[in-house]
Amino acid sequence: MTDSTTATKTADHSERTESTFDPTQDTGAAEILSELRAWLGVNWDPDLTVGEWWERLGLAGWSAPGLPENAYGKSMARADTVLVAQEISKFGALGAPAGLGLLLAAPTIATHGTQEQIDRYVRDIVTGQKAWCQLFSEPQAGSDLAGLQTRAVRDGDEWVINGQKVWTSGCQYADLGMLLARTDANVPKHAGISYFAFEMRQEGVDVRPLREMTGHALFNEVFLTDARVADSALIGGVNNGWAAANTTLMNERAGLGSGGGNAAGGDSAPPGTVLGALTRRAGDFVEGASTSGSRRSGTSGGNGENGSSTSSTSSDSSTSSDSSTSSTSGSSGAGGVFSIMRGGPGLLIRVAQKNGASKDAGVRQDLVRLYTLTELGRFNALRLKGVKEQGGDIPGLANVSKLAMSQIVRLTRDLGLQIIGPFGTLHAYDADDKASLGQATGDPFAGGITEMALFAQAPSIYGGTDQIQRNIIGERVLGLPKEPNNDRVTPFSELPKNA
């Protein structure tokens, strides 16, 4: 689906930083975790607003410690950033703003953006001021992402956008989107794509939810009609969007893969201006919020431009959800699909022990198998960290991890349904039904297990299908020949396209 392409400088964007950021470079986890505990003791105050707390957390480098220091991070290894998140949770403090901004947009802008763009966009991501979505896939450009047809036409110091995107998570709550658009159809398809930081809350943006068999609308389709984006929001230079897109996709696969630490999201407040969490009390989002830290006066962690919230004139009126804002959908609450994903084999073991399914030798064997797969994912993440510390790499590991996550989710589906037995034929489509189901079955996780069974088909498709992951491993890691085609040399305007 994608190619690794080195970004090249262009005359009009020559000040952007080059791709020197290595998110797996270790900086001494033990010492930094000790520093974090001391910092939390001084700075965490549950009576701060969410916005005030995230200002402290983000500007101190703890929201996204894997980012480089010039991008509000601490250049920590990915495996160590998971430890940071766990430490914040153990302390009882509200975690970093979740979502695609922190997972995908921030590392992409840190790699390909100018310092001015880093200060404008990444600052608002790590402090939770703005939520992001990903405007990549199109009805005629899914696995063949480079075949996208959304057009961007320059109009003075702006670009006019027309086209359609699909399978877009959380865009109804997003302030900005990572937009791929075609800026030149007269060059080969990979060479004529540009990457924009796109304002979602504007006229010409129509968001429509896609309801799934789970009962939720995790994804949306987005219609763009004469929408506009500033030239200053162009990340990586004109026609260099494929390189930036590959950075986004690399981080997506690493985050979604087993051992990635991000696949299931986390318990946090939703970022951005739309859902209104920024002005709420931070402690209200934390179960048993800690009051052990010194309570400060609520001053923010720094001064500077936060970016203003834009008024929405979009026709977006949907109420769907994604993993980054799943607190609004019920999917991540007790027994929700993301709770099941985070709970892993331990949660299913407890359910099996409670209802007696653990007496079945076949169930016990599959529980061990599930535990083994999740541990392999964790070990691979540690293995990659060790190799990176020695200056090496493990090509294709992110793709292998993404495939492993698909396998883990499918096994969780099959095993969960086997454990709850006939109750697996019942599903709750809203919060009230879920409460009734839990009461009827005596199991608060029954609704989450059936939701997982319905959801399990998705991970093998989103973030690059299993087939695409295998193609990448075969062609780029093992060096197997690609299918013959001429799309590398033929102008996009001359290539055959789907109707």
N, C-alpha and C positions, 0 to 999 in steps of 0.2 A: 504494500500500500504506500509505503514511503521510502525515500532514499535519504541517506545522510549526505547533506550538501554543506560545504563550508561557505559561510557568509563572506561576501566580498564587499569592500567599501564602495560607496558611490559618492559622487561629488556633492550631492545635496544632503547627505547624511553621514559625512565622513567622521563626525565626532563620536559616533556610538562606540561602546566598548566592544572589544572582540570576545570570542568564546573561550576565555581563559578560566572561567568559573568551573571548578570541579566540586560538585555537591557532596562527594564522598571523601574529601580530604579530612583527615582526623585532626582535632585540635586538643586532645586530651580530655576525654569524657569525664573521668573521675573528678578532676579539678574543677571543671566547669559545672558539674552537677552540685558540687559543694558550694560553689559560688551562687548557683541558682537558689539553693535552699536558704542561704543567708539573705539573698535579695528578696525572696518571697517573704521572709520573716519581717522585713522592714516595709515592704511595699504593698502586700496584699491587704485589702480592706474590703470586706463584703458589702459595705455601705456605699462604696463608689458606684457610679453608674457603669454600665457595660462599656460605654465609650471612653470614660475616664480610665478604667482599668486597662482596656486594650491599648490606650495611648501609652501608658506606662510600660506594659508588657512588650509592645511592638517596638517602641523607640529604644528600649534597653536591649533589644536583639533576641528576646526569648520567644516571640511569636513564630519566627521562622529562622531558627539558629542555623539551618543548613544553607541559607543564603550567604553571599560574601558580605564582608563588613561594610562595603560601600553601598549595599542594598539592604541595610537594616538587619543583618544577620551576624553570625559568628563563625561561618565557614566550617561548621561541624559536619561529620559524616552522617549519612542518612540513618544508619542504625542508631547513632547517638541522639539524633533528633527525636526518635521514638522514646528514648529514655528521658529526654527533657519533658515531653508531653506527659509521660507516666509520672514523673516527679511532681509536676504541677498538679496533676489530679490527686496524687497521694497527699499532697499538702492541704488539699481542700479548696484550692483556688480555681477560678474559672479558667478554662483552657483557651488557647489561641483561637481566633476566628476561623471557623472551618470553611471548606468550600473550594471551588475551582480557582479562585483568586490566589490563595496561598499555595495550592498544589501545583497549578499549571502556569498561570499568568505571571506570577512573581519571578519564578526561576527563568522563564523565557525572556522577560524584560531585563532581568539582571544580566543575562547573557548577551542579548542582541540590542538592547536599548542604549540610548545616551544617558549620561548621568542626570540630565534634566528630566528625562522620561522616568528614570528610576525614582527620582524625588517626587515626581508628580503622581505616578501610579502605584509604585510599590509601597510607598509610605502609607497610602490610604488602604492598601491591602493588609499590611501587617497590623494596622491599628483598627481594622474592621470597619472603616468608614464606608467602603464601597464593596459590593458583592459583584462577582463576575460569572459569566457563562461562556460556553464554547460554541462558536458559530462556524463549524467546520463542515459537517456532512450535509449532503444535498440529495434530493430524490434520485438524481442521475449520477451522483458521485458519493458513494458510500465507501466500499472497499477501494475503489479507484478514486481516492480523494483528489489526486491531481487533475482529475477530469472536471472539477467544479466549474460552474458556469455563472455564478453570481458576479456581476460586473461592477467595477469601480472606475468611474470616468472623472478625470480631473476637471475642476471648475474653479479657477483661481487658486486660492490657498485652501480649498476643500476638495473632497471627492464625493461624487454622487453615486449612491449604492442602489442597485436593483437586482433582485434575485430571491431565492427561497432557500432556507436551511431547515433541517429536520433532525430529530432525535436530540434536541437541545435541552439539557437538564437545567432546571432552575431559572430559566430566562425570565419568567414572570416576576421573579424577585430580584433580578440582577440590575445593577446600575450600569455596568459595562460588559462588553463581550469581546472575546478574542475572535476577530473576524478575518477569515481568508476570502479574498476576492480576486478576480482576474483583472489585472491592469494592462495586459498586453496579450491579445489573441493571435498575434502574428509571429510568435516564437514558440518553440516546443512547450508542451503544457506545464512542465515543472518550472520553466524559466519565467513564466508570465504571471506569477502569483505574488500578491503582496499581503502583509499581515498588519491589521489595524487594531488599535484600542478603540472600540466602537461604543458610543453612548447609546444605551438601550432606551432611555426615557425620552423619546422624541417622536414627533409625527413621522409617519411612514414606516413604523415598526408595529406589525400585527402579530401577536403571539396567540397560538391556538393549542390547547392541550390535546395530547394523545392518550386516551384512557386505555389502561391495560387490564388484563384479566385478574390482576391483583386487586383491582378496584381503585388504584391510585393512578395518577398521571405523572409518572416520573419524567417523561419526555414531552417535548412540545415541537410544533413546527412554527417557523418564523418566516413571515413574508415581509420583504424589504422593498419599499416603493419610494423612490426618490429620497431616501434617507441620506444624511450627510455625516461626514467625518472629516475632521481637520487634517491637513497634511502633516501637522506636528504630531499627530497620533499614529503615524506610520512607523512601525517597529522594524528596524533592520534594513530599511531602504526600499526603494521602488523595485519590484520584480525579484526581491530577495526573500519573499515570504516563505518559500519552501524550507529554507534553512531554519527559520524561526519556528515553523510548524513542526519540524522534526524534533526540535528541543522540547516543545510542548508535548508531543507524542511520547518521547522518551520518558519524560516525567510522569505522564499518565500511565504508561505501562509499568513503570517502577512502583508507582503508588498503588495500582490496582492488583499487582502481583502478590503472590504469597510471600510473607515476610516483609512486605512493603510498608506496613504500618499505617496506611491511609485508606485502604480499600473500603472499610466499613464506616468511615467518617468517625465522629466522636461526639460526646455529650458537650455541647457548647451552645452559646447563643447564636442566632443567625446574624451574619454580618450584613452591612449595607443599610440604605436609607428606607427601604420599602416596608419591612416587617416591624420596624419601630423598636427594636431591642436596645438600641444604643442608649436610650434615655432611661432604661429600666435599671433596677438595682442589680448589681453583679451577683450578689450572694443568692438571689432568688433562682438563679440558673444552676446552682451547685447543691447537690444533695448533702445535707449536714454541713453547710458552709462553715469553713474554719474561721474562728475569730481569734486564733492564736497570734497572728501577725500584728505588728504595730499598726494602729489605725492612724492613717495620715489624714490630712485636711482635705484630700480629694483633688489636689493640684495635679494637673496632667504631667506626664513624663517629659514634656518638652514643649517648645513653642514652634510655630511655623504653620505653613499652609496645609490645611486638612483637605481642601477641596470642598466645594459647596454641592449640596444636593440639588439635582435638577428636577424641575417639575415635570411630571409625566403627562405627556399628551398622546401616549401610545394607546392603541385600542386594546391593550392587554388587560383582560379582566378574568383570566383563568385563576384557579386556586389549586394548581397541582404542586408537586413537591419533588425534590431530589435529595440525594444523600447529604448535601451540604446544608440543607435547610429542613431536614426531615423532622425536626421537632414540631413542625406545623402540620404534619400529615399523619402522625401516629405510627409511622414506619420505624422510628427509632426509639419509641417509648418502650416500656416494659413489654416484652414479648413481640416487639416489632421485628421486621426482617433484619434490620441492621443490628439490633440487639442479638439476634441469633448468630449473625456473622461474627460479631465481636466476641460472643460467648464461646464460640468454637466447640470442640468436643466436650469441654467441661460442662457446658450447659446441657447438652444432650445426655451426658452421663448422669447428671442429677435428675433429669426427667425420667430416664430409664430406671434409675434406682427407686424413684418414688412410685412408679406405676408397675414395677415388677418386670419390665421388659429386659432388664439387665440379667435375668436368669437364663435368657436365650443365648446359647453359645455363639450363634451367628451374629447377633447384635453386638456382643462383646468383641468379637473379632473385627467387625466393621468399625466399632468405636476406636479400637487400637489402630486400625488402618487410617482413620481420620486424624487421630492424634499424630501418627507418624508423618503424614503429609504436611500437617501444619508445622511440625518441628523441622522437617526438611526445609520448608520455606524460611524459617527463622535461621537455621544454620547457614543456608545459602546467603542470606543477608549479611551474617557475620563473616562468612568466607569472603564475600566481595569486599567488605570493609578491610579485612586483613591484606588482601591482594592489592587494594588501592593504596594502603599505607606503604607498601613496598614499591609503589610506582607502576603497578601492573593493572590489568583489567581482565574481566571474564566476558568476552564477547557473547552477546545473545542471552545473557542471564535474565535480563528484564523480560524478554519474550518467553523464556522457559518459565519464569515465575508467573507470568500472565496465564499461560496454559495450565500451570499447576493450580492457580486459583479457580479456573473453570472446573477442574476436576474436583477440587475441594467442595465447591458449591453444589455440584451434582451429587456427590456422595452425601453431603449434609441433607439435601432434599430427600434422597432415597432412604437414608437411615432415619431421618426425623419422622417420615410417614410410617416406617416400619415400627418405630417406638410407640407412636400414639395410636396406631391401629385404626379402628373404624372412625375415630374422631378426625382422621385425616381427610374424610369426605366433607367436613364442615369448614366453611371459611367465613370470616368476618370482613365485610367491606367498609365498615366505618368504626369509629371508636366505641359507639354504643353496642354494636354487634359484637365487637371484640370483648367487651366487658361481659356481655351475656354468655358468650362462648366460654370464657374463662370460668364463669360461675357454674355453667352446666357441666363442664368437664372436670372442674376442680384443678385445672392446670392453666395458670396465667400465660404460659408460653405456647399453648396449643394454636392460638391464632397466628403467632409468629412463625410456627413451624409450617402451617399450611401456606402462609404467605411466601415463605422461603421456597416451598415446592413450586409455586406458580412463578416466582421471580427467577428461579434457578436457570431458566433458559437465557436470561439476559447477559450475564457476564461473558459467555462464550461469543457474544456478538459485539457488545459495546467496547470501545477502546481498541478496536481492531479485532476482527474475528479470529477464532482459533486457526482457521485455514491461512489467514494472512500472517499470523505469528509463525506458523510452520514454513511458509514461503520465505519469510525474512531469515529464519534460522538456516534454511537450506541454501539460499542464494548468498547471503552476506557473511554467514559464519562458516558454513561448510564448503562454500565456493561452488555449489552446483550450478549448472547453466540455467539462465532465465529462459522463459518462453520467448520465442522470436517475435519481435514487433519493431515498429519504426517510430514509436511515439517519442523517442529521445531526439529525433532529428526533424520530424515533420511539424510544421506550425500547427498550433492547437486549432486554428480556424479551418484546417484542412482535414482534421481527424474525423472519422465517423462518430456520431453521438447517438445516444438513446433519444427516442421521440419524446 
